[in-house]
Structures are given as structure tokens and as C-alpha cells.
């Protein structure tokens, strides 16, 4: 797993959490 993938996944989760 690349660090970039983890960062992108975290960003997606963050966006979802922020939206909610």
C-alpha cells in the first residue's frame, strides 16, 4: 500500500465526516 493511497483515502473519509 502506498502512502499516497492512504492519504487519498483519509481525505475521502475526512470529506465525508466534514459533510456530515
C-alpha positions as a Markdown table, in Angstrom:
| # | Residue | x | y | z |
|---|---|---|---|---|
| 1 | Unk | 0.0 | 0.0 | 0.0 |
| 2 | Unk | 1.4 | 3.4 | -1.0 |
| 3 | Unk | 1.3 | 6.4 | 1.4 |
| 4 | Unk | -0.5 | 8.4 | -1.3 |
| 5 | Unk | -3.3 | 5.9 | -1.4 |
| 6 | Unk | -3.7 | 6.2 | 2.4 |
| 7 | Unk | -3.7 | 10.0 | 2.2 |
| 8 | Unk | -6.3 | 9.9 | -0.5 |
| 9 | Unk | -8.4 | 7.5 | 1.5 |
| 10 | Unk | -8.1 | 9.7 | 4.6 |
| 11 | Unk | -9.1 | 12.7 | 2.6 |
| 12 | Unk | -12.2 | 11.0 | 1.4 |
| 13 | Unk | -13.1 | 9.9 | 4.9 |
| 14 | Unk | -12.4 | 13.5 | 6.1 |
| 15 | Unk | -14.6 | 14.9 | 3.4 |
| 16 | Unk | -17.4 | 12.6 | 4.3 |
| 17 | Unk | -17.0 | 13.4 | 8.0 |
| 18 | Unk | -16.9 | 17.1 | 7.3 |
| 19 | Unk | -20.0 | 16.8 | 5.1 |
| 20 | Unk | -21.9 | 15.0 | 7.9 |
